[in-house]
Amino acid sequence: MPLNALCPGSASFDRLTVHEARLSLLLRLAQTPAGARTLVAAGLFGMLSKCHYIDLRPDDYTAAPPVVNDALPSASTRYHHIIMPVLRLIDSIVAQLHTSDRHVLVQAAEFFVARRDWALAMLRDRLPTVTVPTLEQLKVLTGILAQVAAADSGSGPATAATVQWRPALLGLLGKYGAPRQWLPRLRPTTPAEEARQQAAANVAAGGTLNARDD
Amino acid sequence: MCRDALDSPAIASVAYALLDALVVQSSRAQSPAMLDLLLQPARLSAIVATLNDADLAAALRPDART
């Protein structure tokens, strides 16, 4: 849902709307090899390295109401709308060029090395709850890192980055390998997610009752 | 695209959406003219430069509504 629909007329939401529109255009361009190549040549990774807002991942996942149903999305929702287009853009560029332009993988690795604290905080995933937005962020981030790791040649930025990520990635495997370990902690962030979770709980409860009847 | 226009949120978001639609249309029509126009390095660099938007950090503040 476009954020301006949630809070029209606010300067902050205007900026978020522009960000989403801009990234949508860049993502469209990045979905072709020529576009991805031109974006890299235009200094995309260098510019992203300067973007301070990427680091501002909020830790209000526990403080925020579990379901956002008023006009103001939580800071984590706003951050999600900012960071997901950025991650998808990087993912698209890396996917387009990872076989033909290996130096792009090195540039991507350099970006993540420059953003080491942010990337590790995402990968360590120490938030007490699990939400669909954080899972979506992890899905795209780990997908990018898997491709960047292919550029690991034993030295250089890609190697440095993969060495830093490895323990955190293994931690994610242990955390999310078995759904029963994390599904109980999955917290809805929208009314639709809450309804789906309630429906799933009802089905599970029905199954339990049926088993008892047998 | 005029760089000044990108500084105005209202104009910029409409301009980006319009360019996005033109790229889609150009792709569907198998006419790469619009893509070629956008992919000129100077134009793309101007758009990439706007990524470093300091106001976005303000949008993440708890009181971002006002």
Interface residues (C-beta under 8 A of the other chain):
Chain A: N4 C7 S10 A11 S12 F13 D14 R15 L16 T17 V18 H19 A21 R22 S24 L25 L26 R28 L29 T32 A34 G35 T38 L39 A41 A42 G43 L44 M47 L48 K50 C51 H52 Y53 L56 P58 A71 L72 A75 R78 Y79 I82
Chain B: P9 A10 A12 S13 V14 Y16 A17 L19 D20 V23 V24 L35 L38 L39 P41 L44 S45 I47 V48 A49 T50 L51 N52 D53 A54 D55 L56 A57 A58 A59 L60 R61 P62 A64 R65 T66
